[in-house]
Structures are given as structure tokens and as C-alpha cells.
Amino acid sequence: MIKVEVISLILAITLIGCVLSDEILLRQERGARRQNRRLGCKYNKNPKVTACDPVTNTFNKTFTLKKGAEVCETTMVVTKPCNTGVCRYRNNGPWSECDPATNMRTKTKVLKKGGTDCKPTMTKTKPCKDETAKKRKNKQKKPCKYEKGEWSDCDMTTNMRKRVLTLKKGDPNVCEGKKTVLKKCKKACKYDKGNWGPCNPVTNKMERTLSLKKGDPAQCEATRTLSRSCGRAAFTAGPTCKYSFGEWSDCNPRTNTMTRTLTLKAGNVNMCPRSKDLSRKCRSRCKFVKGDWSPCDPSTNLMTRIDMLGNGNNAYCEKSRTISKKCLKNKKKCKYELGDWSECDPITKFRTRTKKLVKGDPQSCKPEQSLKRSCLRSNGKERCFFGPWGEFGKCMNGVMTKNRPVLQGGTICERKAVITKGCN
């Protein structure tokens, strides 16, 4: 009995030590992240993860520096417990029908993550809901329905407005014939926001002025001044770093990544790196030429298409692929011919184009449709507008291209004005 008590005591002490060590690791990680936020250090979201150390039961995550000043470390290492004994299950699958004998529903969860001690599936149960009581509750929820009147003008003394509700449906003995609803008025003073001024290094504050746009001048201030903390400007103590972007390199087939170099264009040379390298995953390495859809198979209600490899390495690209999809039913076969975009309207800042019916039933298809699109994006820059597509050119180096003219948007839109495909 004494040996059993000693063993259980040792296990309890070991468990408490593991919990305390995990808590210490979490506190250290939170402290490091708070320090990095204060210094304006930003790290990439995809870290390098090491294998679990069986001695310490921990693993490391190494983050590389993405943006920040010289005070930031180039790498940040975060240590976390392995959690090898935790069993995690996928919370998918529908609930079963209610069992009248037990008045319970069941759901089966499949193992998502865990060790060999975890069961491959787990069954979850819950009591069935009383559907009759739910319907009865919904019926008794709103016995009185009212017709809403118009809101009155705002009362400047109380800053409130009201409207009258008249009984539309319900028992007059239970429901009120008329009710009055009160609510606060909307903001009576509206202002135009100016630009933020420069940061004051003494107070670490920046200000901007608001000028009255709408409201009674007798009750609203003509101008208002807002101030806020400069934020990261207090740590950089200089202008922001601006870079010019170089061209993307060719795709590296081993890592499936492509890189480009950023060169410092504006900013403090002592605080900003002179050059930085960016990397990203390559686009699809295998490009296929789409085939024609087959007729609909009535037995499976599917139609198939065979695509042939147009551009890619035969070592890791299939020569052909087969795609299936459900047959389309009751779809209006209306085909239109697109017209050219009009010039940008200087008043509405919109362009329009007209679609004319080429093929389809005139009774179910509109003979003409009009499209409208804003000339500007949400950030105020010009939107890309294009002319009609041309024909594919001659085959060169196994590739054919076709182009369309850029009507608006400049050089940024040129990459969307070219389509390439493999030669047949």
C-alpha cells in the first residue's frame, strides 16, 4: 500500500510540473509577442516547425522577420508543448433521428489528430428537442401585430422622435389599440474630416480638423479638432520605408517558388534595409487545353470533358485529365453579343455597354441588356477597362497568344489583356 501511495504521489507531482512548464512557455510567448508589437516587428505567418523533443516534450516554431526596424531580431523562436496525449475529432456529420426509446440523438466524430491511445471514432449524444413545445412557443411569441406609422420630426429639447403603432392583428382585449415608440434622433451635426497632420515628437500626437458639413450653426461647432497617438511613428523616428519592386524570377521547380528583389526608394537609410527579397508560390505548373463537353448521359445525369496537356513538364503533369459535372436543366439558352464600353461619364463616373440578343427565344430572353460599371475602384484609382478580344496568333515555342486593347487603367492592367494556350 505504501509503494502504491508513493507512486501515485510521484505521478501527481510530475503532472503538476508539466502543467506549470506549459504555463511558463505560454507566458514567455505572450511576453515576446507584446514586445514585438511595441517595437513594430512583423514576422511571416508560416514558421518552420521542428519535431517533438521526447525529453522536454516540446517543439519549436521559427518565424522569419517580414517588416521592422534594426532593433527587431531576424528570427523569433517560440517553444510550445507537444500535446501528444490530446485526442481531437472532426465535428462533422449530421445528427441521427430521435430514438423514441431513449429520447436521444447521436453523432459520430472521426479522429482528426492524436496518438495511438485515441479511439478512431467517438459518439456524441444529446437529448431531442420537444418540437410540439417549440411550435407552441412560436405561436405564442407575437400574438399582437401593429402597423407602423411615420417618424415625427426631432424634438430639439429632448433629442427624441416618436411614431405611433396601430393594432393590425390580435385580440383587442389583450393587445393595446395604439402604442407610442420613442428613440433618440440621429446625429444633428455632421462634419467633413480633414487629413491627419504630422506627428509631434514631444507629445507623440497627431491632429486633424473637422469642419461643419450639415447641421444648425447655432447648436453645432463650426470646427472640431481630433488628436490620436502617432503609433509606430514613435518607434521609427523617421519617414516610412518605400521600395521599388523588381521583376519576378522564373519558377524554381524544386521549391515551387519564385522570388523578386525590393530596392529602397524612400526612407531613412539607417533604419530601412537597402534591399529585401520576397518569395511566393508559383502558379499552376500544368496548363491544359479544355475540350468540348459531351452530351448529357441520362442514366448518370452527367456530362464529361477531356482536357489535354498544353504546357507543363511531363515528369509531374498528366497528359490528359477528365472532368465531369451535372447536366444543366431548365437553363435559358440566351446568347448575347457584347458591345464596346462607352467613354467615362464625367458626372456619374460610370461606363456603360449594351448586350444584344444573338440566339434564344425572344419571349424568354430580353432583346437587349445594359451593363454599367464604375470608372474608379474603391481606393480612388482607375479601374481596368478593355476592348474586344482579338484572334489567337501563330504558334511560337509551343504557345499561342491573343490580346485585347487596354481602354483605361495603364500598365497595371496589361497582364489581364493577354491570354496564352498551348498549340494543338
C-alpha positions, 0 to 999 in steps of 0.5 A: 500500500505504501509503494502504491501511495508513493507512486501515485504521489510521484505521478501527481507531482510530475503532472503538476510540473508539466502543467506549470512548464506549459504555463511558463512557455505560454507566458514567455510567448505572450511576453515576446509577442507584446514586445514585438508589437511595441517595437513594430516587428512583423514576422511571416505567418508560416514558421518552420516547425521542428519535431517533438523533443521526447525529453522536454516534450516540446517543439519549436516554431521559427518565424522569419522577420517580414517588416521592422526596424534594426532593433527587431531580431531576424528570427523569433523562436517560440517553444510550445508543448507537444500535446501528444496525449490530446485526442481531437475529432472532426465535428462533422456529420449530421445528427441521427433521428430521435430514438423514441426509446431513449429520447436521444440523438447521436453523432459520430466524430472521426479522429482528426489528430492524436496518438495511438491511445485515441479511439478512431471514432467517438459518439456524441449524444444529446437529448431531442428537442420537444418540437410540439413545445417549440411550435407552441412557443412560436405561436405564442411569441407575437400574438399582437401585430401593429402597423407602423406609422411615420417618424415625427420630426426631432424634438430639439429639447429632448433629442427624441422622435416618436411614431405611433403603432396601430393594432393590425392583428390580435385580440383587442382585449389583450393587445393595446389599440395604439402604442407610442415608440420613442428613440433618440434622433440621429446625429444633428451635426455632421462634419467633413474630416480633414487629413491627419497632420504630422506627428509631434515628437514631444507629445507623440500626437497627431491632429486633424480638423473637422469642419461643419458639413450639415447641421444648425450653426447655432447648436453645432461647432463650426470646427472640431479638432481630433488628436490620436497617438502617432503609433509606430511613428514613435518607434521609427523616428523617421519617414516610412520605408518605400521600395521599388519592386523588381521583376519576378524570377522564373519558377524554381521547380524544386521549391515551387517558388519564385522570388523578386528583389525590393530596392529602397526608394524612400526612407531613412537609410539607417533604419530601412534595409537597402534591399529585401527579397520576397518569395511566393508560390508559383502558379499552376505548373500544368496548363491544359487545353479544355475540350468540348463537353459531351452530351448529357448521359441520362442514366448518370445525369452527367456530362464529361470533358477531356482536357489535354496537356498544353504546357507543363513538364511531363515528369509531374503533369498528366497528359490528359485529365477528365472532368465531369459535372451535372447536366444543366436543366431548365437553363435559358439558352440566351446568347448575347453579343457584347458591345464596346464600353462607352467613354467615362461619364464625367458626372456619374463616373460610370461606363456603360455597354449594351448586350444584344440578343444573338440566339434564344427565344425572344419571349424568354430572353430580353432583346437587349441588356445594359451593363454599367460599371464604375470608372474608379475602384474603391481606393480612388484609382482607375479601374481596368477597362478593355476592348474586344478580344482579338484572334489567337496568333501563330504558334511560337515555342509551343504557345499561342497568344491573343490580346485585347486593347487596354481602354483605361487603367495603364500598365497595371492592367496589361497582364489581364489583356493577354491570354496564352494556350498551348498549340494543338 
